[in-house]
Amino acid sequence: MNVISSRVFGVILVIVAMCAAVLSWGTGSSEKHSSTSVPRPGGQIVASIRSEPRSFNRIVKGDQTTELLNTLMQGGLVRINRATFEVEPWLAETWESSADGREHTLHLRREVTWSDGAPFTSADVLFSLQAVFDLKVESVLASTLMVGGEPIRAAAPDAHTVVVTFAQAAGPGLRLLDNLPVLPRHKLEPALLAGTFASTWTSKAAPAEVVGTGPFVLREYQPGQRVVLDRNPRYWRKAADGRPLPSLDRIVLEIVPDQTTELLRLQSGALDLT
C-alpha cells in the first residue's frame, strides 16, 4: 500500500514549507534574520491557498486546503516525517508491537488537552476510528485505514492506552496511522450518533466549535478572501529550550485562485509564502 499517495504529494510540499516557517519565523515578514539569529515569539505569516476549504473535518473531505488546515489544527497518533519518512511519536508517546506485526499498543501523552481545555484521552482515538468506518459518514479515509479488507480494530484498556489490531500483518505497520486525524469526541459524538457527522464542521461552522490538538486554532474564515489561524496556547509541543510552540502568533491564508495574481502578491511582499 502506498501510504503517501501522489494525490497528496503537492500538499505535503506546502506543509513542509509551512511547518519550517512556523518553527523558524518569530517576527513576521517585516524583519530579516541572519542565519545565526534566534527566533523570537510573535508575528505572523501571510500565505496563499488556491481554493476554499470544503470542510474543517478531514475525515469527510480530502481536498488540499482541508488537508493543510487539518495539519495545522489537528494531530495524529504518529507522524511520518516528510523529510526523513521516519515514523515519529506524536499524540502517542511510545508504543510496542507484537512479534507478528498485527497488534500495536500505544501509550498516549498525558499532558495533551484539546484547544478548548478538555482532556485528550483514548476515547477520542476510538471515536475517530468509529467515525471513519461508519458507513453513513462515507469517509474519504476509510480505504486507507483497512488491512486485508478489514477495518483497523481498536480497544482502550485505560484513558491513556490504545491497542490497535490489524486483520493481518501490514508492511506499513504503524505508518498507516499517519492517515488518521484524531478528532474530539466531546464535540462530535452527538453528530455521529444522530447520523449528521458528515455535515459537521463545514465551512459555515463557528470557529469556536472547531477544536483540535494542533499548533493553531481557527480564528475566522471569510469565504473568497482568507482563513485566519491563531496560535493554540494549549499546544503540547515545546522547543528544545523549553519555549512553547508555535513561535508564530498567527497564520493568514489568503485565497488566491489565479496564479498570476499570486505571483504578483508574492513579488510585492503582500505574501510571505505560496
Disulfide bonds with the S-S distance in Angstrom:
none
